[in-house]
Amino acid sequence: MNAPLPSKTGHPVAWQAPRPLWSGLAGAGAPAILRFAGDDFMDQMLATLANDPARIGERLARPETWRSPPGETGEADLVQRVPLPGLIADARRKRALKVRAPAIAPRPPAPLKLYQPAHQRFYLVGASLVCAIPGLPERTIAGGAETVGFVIRRLLPGVAGETGDTALREFAYLKGGETATWRRVSSGTGAASLAPGEELLPLFPMAHQDEALRRRTLWSGLVPVGRREDYLSAGVNRTPQPLAEGQLATLNPTPPVAPAPSITARMTQFKMEVAEPWKGLVRAALLAQTRLAEQHPDSTETADTKRPRALVLNLGWQTQSWLILLDFADWLAAHLPEVWAAVGSGSPAGLLPKPLAVFNWLNTTTVSPLMTQGMLNAGSEIKPMAGSLREALKMVAQTATRDGLEAAETLYSVDTKGQPVWPAKHFPLAGLNHNLAADGAYKAVSGLGVPGATELDSQPAIANPVDVAESLDRVTALVVRALVARDESDAQPLPFALKLRDVILQTGDDPGWFVIRFVHMNRDCGPLHPPTVSAPTERFQLASFFDPDAPVRPIRISLPLDTSAAGLRKHGRGTAFVISDMLCGQIQRAKGMGLVDLVRSVLPWPLHKALEVGEGGPCKGGGLNIGMICSLSIPIITICALILLMIIVSLLDFIFRWMPWFVMCFPIPGLKGKK
């Protein structure tokens, strides 16, 4: 621990365990973590301090799971439920204070895990601030520049690759705006120091009396277990910085370091907006090819009778293709403007070799004649086919075409093909051709080079040679090679999942160990008298929301007892759903379908039946678009949700094999729906 900070009277300051525990803990000086198993934890803490402070030892956090409770028989409810006369209450309190607290049993060797409020667990961390002289008298906070708080430290290896408990070092949590980082605490004064910018969590004073009836103060704070995901999602900086150095840097700030040149943000945006949706389209076409190829021995279905079904799918995928092309065009305009200018003019003059390669591929990528035939309706053309990918990109980027796609309210089909919202030409990125085989513009990637092992990402991806859609990584590599590394502060932010991936790679399989330290400081003292930092609490982990060891919070949901039509009609419909005109139309289309229709739509012949849901469009009445406000009965919704849950769990049991552990029911004799 740091050298105790001298007070104005010359007495050094130190943190000790909560005073009521001194006799039971045999002089231990670390802050204590107290566990509460109820939402009234503050009432319990205040009542314990008011009536029998020594009994907070019964609240010390110990390892527990829902199968094996911590085992203490104490945790008496000391909240004064029945008011007692003052004299009697004082006499009871004085008698309790004179009884020496029993020694606190050593904690089991199992790791300590703190659970979340959702598990009905709350944790307070407490300590006493004293003058470090014989007798350890109470140290009073003067206020002003003198403050107290506590910090949460994460235990991690000091340098990358360092392993083992002996190599664990403390890292401070630094929060600035939307970013957070774990930074190694400077070793110049040991782990018992404060890192510049470290998040200081609040403490609050809780008064109690000691055995001599003197007023004492216990400093306490609520452990934020619910912030576990924030803590484990923060990056790691293994370069320590002393507090004094950080203070000087604040007074004399240096110019911010320019971000390292990169292409990662622009590459990730292309993947998310173009490449990955395109892959999904290809996979859908390949699946449809497999299903249409299934032929029952007794089937009389021919390729000609299957082609109308394929056309319906193709027109739906064409809508998705137009939208992906629109995002592709926007990406080129923003990040490869020289290529986009060439797309518009049709001339690649002046392009460097790598941007020229992008232009040439766009200009030569076409749709096969068989795919063009697959977009015909009974031999007649619905819309002409764009001559190349370059032409299709130029077409969808036109203002009228863009606005039409964004304003579309119906599905694209043979019946709605003439609506002005649709582009003038087809260009399917994936679909089914005249021979009912997967086809489309994605076939043109075969002539592109295979990306290097780490060209698209610094981390290896899952290799699946069977997945044809993965070949679209060649398109990503093509456009990424044309990018120039630069400051990407103006690019679309990286998705959280990618940032979290990098954090996980930094920390490896770290189980997430933490400790807590209390801090006392006087900002006016400067570097001559650094903050006083307590010894660490015992190590602990923070449980996730779905931790399998977590205690179960009892939750009662009372479903309607009388579920007959006569009984359910008595419940009010007090929940209002506001439905737009477009959603209203989609609901009306869905109303015509049943469960059998959904099942038959994915079955092979002769059980297959195509879904007939119409072309959609908003609800209308009297020439006006009409939305709705619907009033629903929540009890009926809850019953339906429970029944559907049972059905779905039963259906998925053939994959997960979870039914034996899903539910257990206990009979209640005499619980009747109708009295």
Secondary structure, DSSP 8 states (H G I E B T S, - for coil): ----EE-TTS-EEEEES-GGGTTTTTT--S-EEEEE-STTHHHHHHHHHHH-GGGGGGGB-----SSS----S-----S--S---HHHHHHHHHHHHHS---------SS--EE--GGGT-EEEEEEEEEESSTT--B-----TTEEEEEEEEEEEESSTT--SGGGEEEEEEEEETTEEEEEE--SSS-SSS--TTB--B--EEEEEE-TT--EEEEEEEE--GGGHHHHHHSEEE-----HHHHHHHHHS---------B-HHHHHHHIIIIIHHHHHHHHHHHHHHHHHH---TT----HHHHHHHHHHHHHHHHHHHHHHHHHHHHHHHHH-HHHHHHHHHS--TT--HHHHHHHHHHHH----HHHHHHTEETTEESS-B-SSHHHHHHHHTSHHHHHHHHH--B---TTTTTSTTS-SSB--SSEE-TTS-EESGGGGGGGS----TTTS-SS-----TT-GGGGGHHHHHHHHHT---B--TTS----HHHHHHHHHHHHTT---EEEEEEEEEEGGGGGGS--EE------EEE--TT-TT-----------S--SHHHHTTS---EEEEE-HHHHHHHHHHHT--HHHHHHTTS-TTT--------B---EETTEE--EEEEE-HHHHHHHHHHHHHHHHHHHHHHH--GGGT------TT--S--
